Structures are given as C-alpha cells and as structure tokens.
C-alpha cells in the first residue's frame, strides 16, 4: 500500500529531537512506531512521519525501584510475549492476552507504546493493563508518570507528547488477575473483552478492579461491581451478582461486531470467568459450577 501524502520520514535520535519535530510539524507530523495504524489508516493531513525506531525505548527490565516491570514503548508485542520477566507475571495472563492480539506477523511489528497511544476501543491490552494498575511514562519536555486510566486516550501526536514506557506492577502476595476475550476468530478484534484484578487480606477481597472493554467503548472500570466483591471470599453468589452488576452498570451498544444484547451475555460470562480464575489462582475454594458457564 502506498502513502502518497507522505513526503518525508525523519528518524530522531533523542526524545527532545522527536518532541521538537512533532511540535514544529504544525499538525502535519505523525509518530511512526510499528506502522500498523499508519498502514491501516493512511495519513491524509499528515505529510511527515517521525520514525521512533532509533530511540532507546525497546528494553524490558525491572524498574529502578524494583516494584514494576518497565517496558520501553518501542518493544514489540512479540518481544514482550517472549520475555521471561513477563512470562512469570500473574500466572501467565499477560502472555496469554498478548497471544490473542491480532496475528503473529502483526505482533512482530506492533509496539506497546503504539498500542497505548492508538487507544482503540477494542484493545485487549488496555483492558488487562488497566485491571492490573499499569502506569505510563510520558515525555513532554519532562518525564511524568500517570495511571493508565488517567491518560486514555493518549493521542500522542495531537497532544505533542510521547509515550516512552509502560510500568507493570509486580504482583504481590495474595493478588491475582485474569483476562477474557470474545471474538469471531482467533485473529479478529474483540466483540467484547474484560479483566479483573483482586487482592486479598485475611482471606477476603480487600481491593478489586473489574474492567470491561469493546462495549464498544474504550475499556473502563466498573466500580459498582468492584465494591460488591470487597470483603467477600468470592463465593458463587457473590461472583454471579458482580457479573450482573457489571452488565447493569456498563453502557453496552450495538455496532457491526455485536448487538447490545449479545454483549450483555458476553460481559456477564466474561466477568464470571475472570473472577472464577482469579479465585482459583488464590485457592479460595471450589468454583467448578461457575466454570461451566458459557455465553
């Protein structure tokens, strides 16, 4: 596919150079990471692509303070999926989620920073990372860190800022996370996805996040469902009630992928499955009856 409107591709070697290029572009410049969105939606107004591949943003390591995994924004989804550091997080839920994103060839190109910056409403990545409490480092002349939920959507070019890395908190004892996706095929985008994260204290849920995405709006938390499971041991009745609350308090709409009614069924089933898997990871008890649920 050609890009007839693009007249220049520049490759900055520093963050300040990249920032200057986007700010001096007068709206005609656009970030280029893995290039998936550039090909999917060829630029019409933008004539300059700012190629970020020369920036030192591809590392995956434990953060300086030792409480998170730091992922450079230019790391590809495949590199993240194959990282030993990521493989151990949350019983493999992050690796499993990444394996459900698009196809292997696209994952070889797509970057985590590009996935965050594009802010697609069906994003599997946003859904799970929002649940586990990921943070985003942003450079706009100085480096600042914000909760992922506070910066979605991050349209970096429009805001003249650059996502530089993503911080995934290392799971502490008695925490668990789970992710569920519903799609027509293995490589298709989600008709709906959801995720949960729970933290226990004295055998009961002390903190919780429940997230619904592809509704078809961008992933967001469902605080009423989260509050409903606090102080419980996630028994069958509590899990079922939380799933019903998530459906009731999430705006579900129809689009070309699914009807609102079908999304309601998917969301109830997805939340139930996520909470069941999280409960099983924490050995809170038998949930075999709930595991039989299907949309």
C-alpha positions as CSV (number, residue, x, y, z in Angstrom):
1,X,0.0,0.0,0.0
2,X,1.4,3.4,-0.9
3,X,1.4,6.5,1.2
4,X,1.0,9.2,-1.4
5,X,0.6,12.1,1.1
6,X,3.8,11.4,3.0
7,X,6.6,13.5,1.7
8,X,9.2,12.9,4.5
9,X,10.2,10.3,7.0
10,X,12.6,11.5,9.8
11,X,14.3,9.5,12.4
12,X,15.2,11.4,15.6
13,X,17.9,10.0,17.9
14,X,16.8,11.8,21.1
15,X,13.5,12.4,22.9
16,X,14.0,16.2,22.6
17,X,14.6,15.9,18.9
18,X,11.4,13.9,18.5
19,X,9.4,16.3,20.5
20,X,10.7,19.3,18.5
21,X,9.7,17.6,15.3
22,X,6.2,16.9,16.4
23,X,5.8,20.5,17.8
24,X,7.2,22.1,14.7
25,X,5.2,19.9,12.4
26,X,2.1,22.2,12.5
27,X,-0.3,19.3,12.6
28,X,1.3,17.7,9.5
29,X,3.6,15.3,11.5
30,X,2.7,11.9,12.9
31,X,4.5,9.4,15.1
32,X,5.6,6.2,13.4
33,X,6.2,3.2,15.7
34,X,5.4,-0.3,14.4
35,X,3.5,1.3,11.5
36,X,0.3,-0.8,11.9
37,X,-2.1,2.2,12.2
38,X,-0.2,4.2,9.5
39,X,-1.0,1.4,7.0
40,X,-4.5,0.7,8.4
41,X,-5.4,4.4,8.3
42,X,-3.1,6.1,5.7
43,X,-2.4,9.7,6.7
44,X,-4.4,12.3,4.8
45,X,-3.5,15.5,6.6
46,X,0.0,14.4,7.8
47,X,2.9,14.6,5.4
48,X,5.8,13.8,7.8
49,X,6.3,10.6,9.7
50,X,8.5,10.7,12.7
51,X,10.1,7.2,12.9
52,X,10.8,6.4,16.6
53,X,12.9,3.3,15.9
54,X,16.2,4.9,16.7
55,X,15.2,5.9,20.3
56,X,16.4,3.7,23.1
57,X,12.9,2.6,24.1
58,X,12.9,-1.2,23.4
59,X,14.1,-2.6,26.7
60,X,12.2,-4.8,29.2
61,X,13.6,-4.8,32.7
62,X,12.7,-4.5,36.4
63,X,12.2,-0.8,37.3
64,X,14.8,1.1,39.3
65,X,12.7,0.9,42.5
66,X,12.2,-2.8,42.0
67,X,8.4,-2.9,42.2
68,X,7.4,-3.0,38.5
69,X,8.5,-4.3,35.1
70,X,9.4,-1.4,32.9
71,X,8.7,-1.9,29.2
72,X,10.0,0.5,26.6
73,X,7.3,1.9,24.3
74,X,9.1,0.6,21.2
75,X,9.2,-3.1,22.4
76,X,7.1,-5.2,20.1
77,X,4.2,-7.3,21.3
78,X,6.2,-10.4,20.4
79,X,9.2,-9.3,22.3
80,X,7.1,-8.7,25.4
81,X,5.2,-12.0,25.0
82,X,8.6,-13.9,24.8
83,X,10.2,-12.0,27.7
84,X,11.0,-14.2,30.8
85,X,10.0,-11.3,33.0
86,X,6.5,-11.1,31.5
87,X,6.0,-14.8,31.4
88,X,6.0,-15.1,35.2
89,X,3.5,-12.2,35.8
90,X,0.0,-13.1,37.0
91,X,0.2,-16.8,36.2
92,X,0.8,-16.1,32.5
93,X,-2.3,-14.0,32.0
94,X,-0.4,-11.2,30.2
95,X,1.4,-13.6,27.9
96,X,-1.9,-15.3,27.2
97,X,-3.6,-12.0,26.4
98,X,-0.9,-10.9,24.0
99,X,-1.3,-14.2,22.2
100,X,-4.9,-13.3,21.5
101,X,-3.9,-9.9,19.9
102,X,-4.1,-10.0,16.1
103,X,-1.8,-12.4,14.3
104,X,1.9,-13.4,14.9
105,X,3.0,-11.2,12.0
106,X,1.3,-8.2,13.3
107,X,2.6,-8.8,16.8
108,X,6.1,-8.8,15.4
109,X,5.5,-5.2,14.2
110,X,3.1,-3.7,16.7
111,X,4.7,-1.9,19.7
112,X,3.3,-1.5,23.2
113,X,3.6,2.3,23.0
114,X,1.7,2.4,19.7
115,X,-1.0,0.2,21.2
116,X,-1.4,2.5,24.1
117,X,-1.3,5.7,22.0
118,X,-3.8,4.5,19.5
119,X,-6.4,3.9,22.2
120,X,-8.6,1.5,20.2
121,X,-11.8,0.8,22.0
122,X,-11.5,-3.0,21.4
123,X,-7.9,-3.1,22.7
124,X,-7.2,-6.3,24.7
125,X,-4.0,-4.6,26.0
126,X,-5.8,-1.7,27.5
127,X,-8.3,-3.9,29.2
128,X,-5.9,-6.1,31.1
129,X,-3.3,-3.4,31.8
130,X,-6.0,-1.2,33.3
131,X,-7.1,-4.0,35.6
132,X,-3.6,-4.7,36.9
133,X,-3.0,-1.0,37.5
134,X,-0.3,-0.2,34.9
135,X,1.3,3.2,34.7
136,X,2.5,5.1,31.7
137,X,5.6,7.3,31.4
138,X,5.1,10.3,29.1
139,X,7.7,12.8,27.9
140,X,6.6,16.3,27.0
141,X,9.8,18.1,27.8
142,X,10.0,16.4,31.2
143,X,9.1,12.9,32.2
144,X,5.9,12.3,34.2
145,X,4.1,9.1,35.2
146,X,0.4,8.6,35.3
147,X,-2.1,5.8,35.8
148,X,-3.1,4.3,32.5
149,X,-6.7,5.0,33.3
150,X,-5.9,8.7,33.6
151,X,-4.2,9.0,30.2
152,X,-6.5,7.0,27.9
153,X,-6.9,8.1,25.2
154,X,-3.3,9.2,24.7
155,X,-3.3,10.6,21.2
156,X,0.4,11.4,21.4
157,X,0.8,13.4,18.2
158,X,-2.2,15.6,18.8
159,X,-1.1,16.3,22.4
160,X,2.5,16.8,21.5
161,X,3.7,14.3,24.0
162,X,5.3,10.9,23.7
163,X,4.7,7.6,25.5
164,X,8.1,6.4,26.5
165,X,7.5,3.3,28.6
166,X,4.8,1.3,30.4
167,X,5.2,0.1,34.0
168,X,3.5,-3.1,35.0
169,X,3.4,-3.5,38.8
170,X,4.9,-6.7,40.1
171,X,2.2,-8.9,41.7
172,X,2.4,-9.0,45.4
173,X,1.4,-12.0,47.6
174,X,-2.3,-12.8,47.6
175,X,-3.1,-11.0,44.3
176,X,-4.4,-12.4,41.0
177,X,-5.5,-11.2,37.6
178,X,-7.5,-12.7,34.8
179,X,-8.5,-11.7,31.2
180,X,-11.2,-12.9,28.9
181,X,-11.8,-12.1,25.2
182,X,-14.7,-12.9,22.9
183,X,-14.0,-12.7,19.1
184,X,-15.3,-14.4,16.0
185,X,-11.9,-15.9,15.1
186,X,-8.5,-16.2,16.7
187,X,-7.1,-13.2,14.8
188,X,-10.2,-11.0,15.0
189,X,-10.6,-8.0,17.3
190,X,-12.8,-8.4,20.3
191,X,-16.6,-8.2,20.3
192,X,-16.1,-7.7,24.0
193,X,-13.3,-8.2,26.5
194,X,-13.0,-8.0,30.2
195,X,-10.4,-8.4,33.0
196,X,-10.2,-8.4,36.8
197,X,-7.6,-8.0,39.5
198,X,-8.1,-8.8,43.1
199,X,-6.0,-8.5,46.3
200,X,-6.7,-10.5,49.4
201,X,-6.3,-9.7,53.1
202,X,-7.1,-12.3,55.7
203,X,-8.7,-14.5,53.1
204,X,-11.1,-11.8,51.8
205,X,-11.1,-9.4,48.9
206,X,-9.5,-6.2,50.1
207,X,-9.0,-4.4,46.7
208,X,-10.5,-5.1,43.3
209,X,-10.6,-3.9,39.7
210,X,-13.1,-5.1,37.2
211,X,-12.8,-3.8,33.6
212,X,-15.0,-4.0,30.5
213,X,-13.8,-3.2,27.0
214,X,-15.1,-3.3,23.5
215,X,-18.5,-2.4,24.7
216,X,-17.9,-0.9,22.0
217,X,-16.4,1.9,24.0
218,X,-12.9,2.0,25.3
219,X,-12.1,-0.2,28.3
220,X,-13.1,1.2,31.7
221,X,-13.6,0.1,35.2
222,X,-16.9,-0.9,36.7
223,X,-16.7,0.5,40.3
224,X,-20.0,-0.8,41.5
225,X,-19.1,-4.4,40.6
226,X,-15.7,-3.9,42.3
227,X,-17.3,-2.7,45.5
228,X,-19.7,-5.6,45.5
229,X,-17.0,-8.2,46.0
230,X,-15.0,-6.3,48.7
231,X,-14.9,-8.1,52.0
232,X,-16.1,-11.4,50.4
233,X,-14.5,-14.7,49.7
234,X,-15.8,-14.7,46.2
235,X,-18.5,-17.3,46.7
236,X,-20.7,-18.4,43.9
237,X,-23.5,-16.0,44.8
238,X,-21.1,-13.0,45.0
239,X,-19.5,-13.8,41.7
240,X,-22.8,-14.1,39.9
241,X,-24.1,-10.9,41.5
242,X,-21.0,-9.0,40.5
243,X,-21.4,-10.2,36.9
244,X,-25.0,-9.0,36.8
245,X,-24.0,-5.6,38.3
246,X,-21.3,-5.2,35.6
247,X,-23.9,-5.7,32.9
248,X,-26.3,-3.3,34.6
249,X,-23.8,-0.5,35.1
250,X,-21.9,-0.8,31.8
251,X,-23.2,1.1,28.7
252,X,-23.4,-1.6,26.1
253,X,-24.2,-0.6,22.5
254,X,-24.6,-2.2,19.1
255,X,-22.1,-2.0,16.3
256,X,-21.1,-4.1,13.3
257,X,-19.5,-6.7,15.6
258,X,-22.3,-7.5,18.0
259,X,-25.6,-6.4,19.4
260,X,-26.0,-4.8,22.8
261,X,-28.0,-7.8,23.9
262,X,-25.3,-10.2,22.9
263,X,-22.6,-8.0,24.6
264,X,-24.6,-8.2,27.8
265,X,-24.4,-12.0,27.7
266,X,-20.7,-11.9,26.9
267,X,-19.9,-9.4,29.7
268,X,-21.8,-11.5,32.3
269,X,-20.0,-14.6,31.2
270,X,-16.6,-12.9,30.9
271,X,-16.7,-11.3,34.4
272,X,-17.8,-14.6,35.9
273,X,-14.9,-16.4,34.2
274,X,-12.4,-13.8,35.2
275,X,-13.4,-13.9,38.9
276,X,-13.5,-17.7,38.8
277,X,-9.9,-17.9,37.5
278,X,-8.7,-15.3,40.0
279,X,-10.4,-17.2,42.8
280,X,-8.8,-20.4,41.7
281,X,-5.4,-18.8,41.5
282,X,-5.7,-17.7,45.1
283,X,-7.1,-21.1,46.2
284,X,-10.2,-19.5,47.6
285,X,-12.4,-22.6,47.1
286,X,-14.3,-24.7,44.6
287,X,-15.8,-22.8,41.6
288,X,-16.4,-25.8,39.4
289,X,-20.1,-25.0,39.0
290,X,-19.4,-21.5,37.8
291,X,-16.7,-22.7,35.4
292,X,-19.5,-24.4,33.4
293,X,-21.0,-21.1,32.4
294,X,-21.0,-20.3,28.6
295,X,-22.5,-17.4,26.6
